[in-house]
């Protein structure tokens, strides 16, 4: 029976109530506990009810965002660097490290909510939140369905208590007595407002060290600058230099190279230490050669700075310090030589650095430095056409540090080049397991799956890579091209346009856009996209092939022949030979068309389309 109109208020009463709160509203104000203030609180609330095996799967991520809970999150995965003294941990986390951590937390939380049911998360204080929390909340929204986790955010934070300096001292004392990293991060706010500037400097120093180890570069830049302002370079040169170096390192990672260079200029003015001058010269050279804006890279200036570092390090009196620092500088010059197109010179430099380490350091001293040098030698061996030597080095590097995922990517890429697809996939899949989630292994596996004809698998891998990092331009380009080939032009256009918004001159994205425009009959726009792609990458086979197909489609067989010929310059390809044959036949060049079809049939004897066209052409003759 149909019901009549509902009485007033009944509609509201029948609305689905919101899911229960995951935990009470969380204040994300970074002054409370530094990076991951909000997300750390979420993990702390969820962890007691989460299955131990789920927490173990994401141990690195959870231990990073909730440093006070290390006793409840067993360490399952670790790199060799994790157990070394601070002076030997020379690798700095890449800027996207925090995105990897956020993805791991999102996967952990999604797995938990799939067991417990939907929840609601309320976070306040976004105006004062650390970028790590802002990034992580964005990832939670993107990777957890809203019906499973409804995320509600507010800009305003609860006001912090107004305390006098003595009360700040007391709060800081209580926090520091806890002894955990999270509590020490919380103590910084109070120490800076307490009665003892020296204890504020020490609190900032510890916070900067922790944030640098965790890859929280924004926090390092902020806290390091505050510590630098409180430290006298004449009275405390070592502490001052650590603040300056950490801050400049973070600024360089954040694409703020000019600010980083200014700090190294300051170091040169304030210090007379040879070690400081060598390190500042090395770092300035790296800023010059690695600038995020390729147009602003300056190999000549970089070479001058790194040569200065080499000159100073060569004169250091301590033989062990000299062996390490000079090897470091020689490795830096090798990078510059690669950028100058001189891989042989780079190989000589890396080998000199390896020899210095072998001769001047103890057998167990600076293992990560040695692994980096050997991994770099492997990359140079690949450039110089010595793949087996490269593979030997990468095998040794992975055996020495099986918990570092990036080397599996390097070896997988080499194995792929050597035609060992199964072994390459195995390395990519190991990289997926040994570290926090990142897109590169999925992107690389997608290429192998595509080459094997597994388009669905390739698309699934690219989808996952872009779920992990929607701004991964290479994955956007590959997925756009694959979607265009599958006839999904709307999705292909969306990917191409999203990628071009990030890199307007990317030739692969322009090529994919050209394919979409051509398929949708927008021939002028397609030609413009292909032309732009070829201006930026004159050897891009896909762009020549796309432009050739467009020329043929629009009644210009001679132009199509010319473009397909350029596309075939890297080597014979049966599909391109077939397409050029059609254009040659349309241009009245039947003999050349028959030659192309014959060659295509040699390369792919099972292609019935080629066989049929060749028979038809011979029948006409």
N, C-alpha and C positions, 0 to 999 in steps of 0.2 A: 504494500500500500504506500502511495506517495505521501510524504510528509508536507505539511504546510510550512509557512514561513517560521523561522526560528524565533523564539522570544528574545527580546533584547538581552545581550550578554551571553547567550548560549554559544554563539559562534566563537567568541574568545575562549570560552571554557573548553571547547573541543579542540583548540589548537594544540599541536604537539608541543609538549614542554621542552625546554632546552635541555641538552644533556648535562649531567652533573659536572661540576668543576673537577679538573684533574688534580688541582691543588689550589689553595687560596691565592688570590691575585698576587702576582710577582712583580716586584719593583726592579726594573732593569738598570737603574742608575749605576753607572760604572764606578762611581765613588764608593759604592758599598763593598764590591769584591772584584773590581777590575774586569778583564775580559770574561765573557760567558757568565756574567752575574745572573741573568735570567735563566738561560738554558741549563746552567749548572744546578740551579734550584729545582728545575723540572726533573733532571736526572736523579737528584738526591731524593725527590719525592717518589719517583717511580721505581727506583732500584730495589727496594725491599720486596716488592711484589713481582718483580720480573724473574722469569726462569733463569737460573744461573748460566745455562748454555747460551741463552740469548745475550746476556751481558758479556760473556766470554767472547762471543763473536765480534763484539765491537769494543774490545778492551782499550785499544789506543784512543778511540774517540771519547769514550766515557772518562777515562783517566785524565784526558786533556781538559774537558769542560768541568769536571768535578774533582779537582786535585785533592780535596779533603777526604775523598772516599777510596783512596788507593788500597787501603786494607780490606775493602769489600769488593774490589774489582781486580782479580788476579791478572798478572801480566802474562798474556799468552803469546803475543807477537812482539818481537823487538829486533832492532838492528844492532849491529856490533857497536855502533857509535853510542848507544844508550848507556853502555857500561864503562865508557872511557872518562878520564878526567876532563874537565871543561876545556882546558887548553888544547886537547886533541880532538875535540868535536868541531871540526872546521867547516862542516856543511851548514849553510843557512837555508831554512825552509823557503820554498818558493811562495810567492804571494797567494797562490790558490790553495795552499795548505789548509787554510781555515774553511774553504768551501768543501774540501774533502772531509774534514771533521764534521761539518754541519750535515753533510749527506749521511755519514755514518750514524749520527745521532737520530736523524729523521727515520732511517731504516729501523733502528732499535726501537724507537717510540711507536712506529707503525706496527711492528711485530707485537709489541706489548698491547696496544689498543685492539688489535685483531683478536686477542684473547679476552680482554676485559670489557670491550664494548666502547661506544662513543663517549668522548669527554669534551669539555670546553676548557680553553686556556685563556686566561686574562692576564695581560702584561701591561704594566704602567711604566712611566718614566722613559719612554723612547727618546725624548729630547736629550737625555743625558746618557743614553746607552752607548756602550762600546760597539764599534762596527762588527765585531764578532757576533754579538747578539742580534744586531739588525740583519746580518746575513743569514744567521741560523733560523731566525723567525721566518724570513722569506722562503728558505728552503723547506721548513715545516709546512708552510702554506702550499708550496708547489708540489711536494712529494707525498703528503698525507691527504687523502680525500677529505673535503670539508665535512662530510657526513660522519667521518670518524674522529676528526679533531677540528673543532671550530676555534679559530684563533682570533681573539679580540684584543686590540692594542690601543693604548692611550698615550698621548705625548707627555702629559704632566706626571711628575713623580711626587711621592709623599715628601714633605719638607724634612730635611735632615735636622736632627736636634742641634740646638744652639748650645755649645759647651765652651767653657773657658779653657785656656791652654792646659791647666793642670788636669782637668777632666779628660781632655784629649789624650794626655799622657797616660792616664789610667786606662782608658779604652784600648790604646795601643798596647800597653803592657799585657792586658788580659788576652788580647788576640794573639800576640806573639808567643805567649806561654803555651798556646795550643800547638804550635810548632808546625802546622801544615801550611802548604803553599797558599791555599785559599785564604786562610786567616792572616797570613803575612801580607797578601794583596789588600785585604781589608784594612790592615793597620796603616797603610801608607797615608790615607786621608787624614787620620788622626795625628800621625807623626809630623806631617807638614804643618799642622796647626798647634803642635805642642810647644814645649819650652826648650827643646834641645835640637838645634839644626843638624848636629852631627848624627843623631839617631834618625833624623829624617833622611839624610843622605844614605845611611845604611839601609833603611827601609826601601828607598827608591832603587838602590843598587840591586838588592835581591829581587825586587819586582821586575826590573828591566831584564835581569838574567832569566827569570822564569818566562817572561813574555817572549823573549827572543828564542828560547828553546822550544816554545809552543808554536812559534810562527805568527804571533800576534803583533804584526809590525806597526799597526796604528798605535797600539798601546806603548810600544817601545819608543816610537817617535815622540809621543806626548810625555811619558814619564822620564825618558832620557833627557829631554830638553829641560825639564824641571830640575833633575838632578845636576845637570851641567851648570845651571844657574846658581846652585848652592855650593859648588865645589871650586876651590882655588887651585888653578893649575900649578902654581909654584909650591904650594904647601902639600898638595895631594896629587902629584902628577899621574900616578898609576890609576887612581880612582877617576880622576878627570878624564884621562884618555879612554878608559873603559866606557864611561858615559858617552863621550864624543863618538867613539868608534861604533858602538851599538846603535846610537841614534842615527848616524849617517848611513849605516848599513840598512836600517829600516827604511829610511827616506829613499834610498836607492831602489829598494824593493817596491816601494809605493809609487814609483815613477816620478819622484820629486828629486831628480838628479841634481838640479842647480842648488837646492838647499843642502844636499849631501856634500857637494863640492865645496860650498862655502864653509862647511864645518872642517873639512880637511885643510882648507886654506888657513883657518883659525889655528889648527894644530901646528901647521908650519910656522906660524907667527909666535905661538906661545911656547913651543917646545924646542929643545936642542938635542933631544934624544935621537941617536941614529936609528934605533928600532922604530920609534914613532915616525920619523921622516920616511923610512923605507916603507912602512905600512901605509902611510898617507899617500905616497907616490904610487904604490901599487893600486890602492883603491881608486885614486883619481883616474889612473889609466883604464881601469875596468869600467868606470862611469862613462868614459869617452868612447869605449868600444862597444858597450852594451846598451847605450841609450835607447829607451823604448821607442823613440822617434828615429827611424832609420836614417832620415835625412840629416839628423844632427850627430850621427856617429862620426868620429874623427880618428881614423887609424893612425895617422901621423902623430897627432898629439898624444894618443894612447901609447904609442911606441916610445915617445920621448919620456913620458912619465914612468913607464915600466923599466926602461933602461936606467933611469935614475934609481929606482928601487933596487935593481940588480947591482948597480955600482956600490950602493951603500951596503947591501946585504953581503956582498963579497968581502967587505972589510970587517964584518962583525968578528970579535975576538973569540967568542965561544964556539968551538967546532960543531957542537950539536945544534945550537941555535942557527949557525950559519948554514948548515946542511939543510935544515928544514926551511928557513925563510928564503934562502937562495933558490931552492927547488920550487917553492911556491911561486916566486917571481918568474923563473924560467917557464913554468907552466902557463903563467899569464901571458908572457910574450908569445908562447906557442899559439894561443888563441888569436892574438893579433896577426900573426903570420898566416893563419888559416883565413882570416878575413881579408888579408892582402893577396890571397890566392897562391900561397907558398906552403903547401902541406909538407913537402920534403924538409924545409927549414923547421917547420913546427915539430916534425918527428924527431929531428936532432935535438931540439930543446927539451922535449919531454923525456927522451932517453937520458940526457944529461941529468935531469931532475931525478929520474929513477936511480941512476948510478950514485948520485949524491946521497940519496936516502939509504941505499944499500951500504955505502962506505962510511957514512958519517953518523948514522943513527943506530941505536941499539936494535936488536932483532924484533923486539915487541913494541918499539916506540913509534908513535904516529901511524897506526895501521890504516886509518881512514885516508890520510894523505897519500899513502902508498897505493891504496885501492883506486883513488881518484886518478892518480897518474897512470895506472895500468889501464883503467877504463878509457882514459883519453888516448892512450897509445892504440887501443883497439879501434877507436873512431878514426884515427889517422890511418891505421892500416886499411880500413875499409876504403877511405878516400884514395889511397895509393894502390888499390887493387890487390890487396893481400888478405883476402877474407879468412883464410885458415889461421893466419897469425892473429887476426882479430878475434876469432872464435876461441883460440887458446887463451888469450887474455881475459875474455869475458867469462869463460868457464872458471878460471882461477878466481876472478873477482867475486862471482856468485858463490863459489865454494867457501870463500873467506867471510862473506857477509850475506847469508841466504835470506835475511830478513829485510833487505832493502829492495823495494819493488822496482825502482827505475832501471836497474841493470837487467832485469828480466825483459823489459821492453826493448832495451838496446840489443840484447841477444836474440830476442824474437824477431826483430826487424832484420837482423843479419841472416838468421835462418830462413826467413821468408825470401830474401834475395837469393839465397843459395838453393831455392826450390824445395826446401824441407818444411812444407806447410804444416804438417802434423806437429813437428817439434816446435815450430813457431807458435802455434795455437796453445800448446802446452805451457810455453813460457808466458804468454799473455794471460792465461788462466791462473797461473801461479801469482802473477802480479796482482790479479784481482783479489787474491786471498790474503796476501801477506801484509797489505797496508790498507789504510782507509780508502773508501771508494773514490776512484778517479776515472775519467772518461777514456784516456788513451788506450788501454788494453782492449776495450770494446770497439773503439774506432778501428784499431789495427786488425782485430779479428774480423770485423765487417769486411775489410778489403779482401781477406783470404776467402771468406764465404762468398763474396760477390764473384771473385775469380773462378770459384768452383761451381758457379751457377746457382748457388743457394741464395736467391734474392730475398726470400722471406727472412732467412737467418741474418743476412746482412742488414736488412731494414730494422729488424728487432735490435741488433747491436747498436745501430746508429740512433735508434729511438732511446735506448738506455743511456748512451753517451751524452745525448742532449738533455735527458732528464737530470743527469748529474751536473751538467754545465750547459745551460741554454745559450751561452755566448761562445761556445767552441766552434769557431768559424769553419775550420776544416771539415768538421762533422756536418755542419749546415750545408756546405758546398756538396759534399758527397751524397747527403740524403736528398738534396734538391735534384741532383743529377739522376739518382736512382728513381726518385718519384716521377720525374719527367719521362724516363724510359718506361716506367710502368703505366704511363698515361694519367697519373694523378696530378694534373697540372695546377689545380688550386693549391694543394699542399706544397708542391714544388715551388710555386711563386712565393708563397709565404716564407719558405726557408730562404730562398734567394734574396728576398727583400730584407728579411731579418739580418742575414749575414752582411749584406751591402750597407746596412745602417751602421754596422760595426767597422767594416773595411770596405769603403766605397770603391776601391780600385782592385779588389780581389778578382783575378782573371777567371778563376774556376766558378765563382758565383755569377760573374757576368755571362760566362758560357752557359750555365744552367738557365739563367734568365732568358738568354737568347733562344734556347730550346723551347721554353714555355711560350714565349712570344710567337715563335714560328708555328707551334702547334695550334695556337689560338688565332692564327691568321693575321697577326699584327706584324707584317713583314718588315716594314720600315724600322720599327722598334727592335725587332730581332736582329736586323743587320747592324743597327747601331750598337747593340749589346755585344755582338760578336766582334765588331771592329774595335770596340774599347778593350775587350779581352785580349785581342791580338796586339794592340798597342802596348799593353803591359806585359804580355808574355808571347813574343813572336813565334815561339816554338810550340805553342799549346795545340797538340793534335786535335783535341776535342773541339776547339774553336774553329780550326780550319775545316774539320769534317762537318760541323754544324753549319758553317757558312756555305760550304759546298752544297749541302742538302737544300739549303734555302735558295741558293742560286738556281739549282735544278728545278725546284718547286715553282719558282717565279719566271721560268722560261729563259734562263741564261745557261745553256749547257756548256758553252765554252768557259764561262766563269766558274761553273761547277767543276769542270775538269781541272782547271788551274788550282782551285782550292783543295780538291781531293789529292792532287799531286803533292801539294805542300804537306798535307796530312800524312802522306805515305813516306815522307822523307826519313823518319826514324826507322822504318823497316816495313816489310810487306805485311799486310793484314787482310784476311779474306773478305771481311765485311766492307772495308774501304775499297778494295779492288773491285768488288761487285758494284758498289755505288759509282765508282769512276767509270766502269764499263757501261753502265746505263747512260751516264752523261756523254761518254764517247759515242755511243750508238746514236743518241739524239743529235749529236753534232755532226753526224755523217762520217764518223771515223770507225767503221765497222771492224777493220783489221786489228786496230789497237784495242777495241773493245773485246774482241775474241781472245787476244793475248792476255788481257787482264782476267777474263773469266777462266781461262785455262790455268793461270797461275793460282787463282783463288781455289779452284778445284783440287790442285795439287796440295794446297795447304789444308783444305777441309773437304776430303773426298765424300763426306756424308751430307753435304749441303745440297738438297734437292733443288732449291731455288737457283743456285749457280748452274747446276747441271741442265736445268730446264732452259734457262736463258742462253746458255752456250749452244744447246741443240737448236733452239729457235734461230739463233744468229747464223749458224752453219746452214740451216735449212733455207734461209733467205739467200745465202750465197750460192 
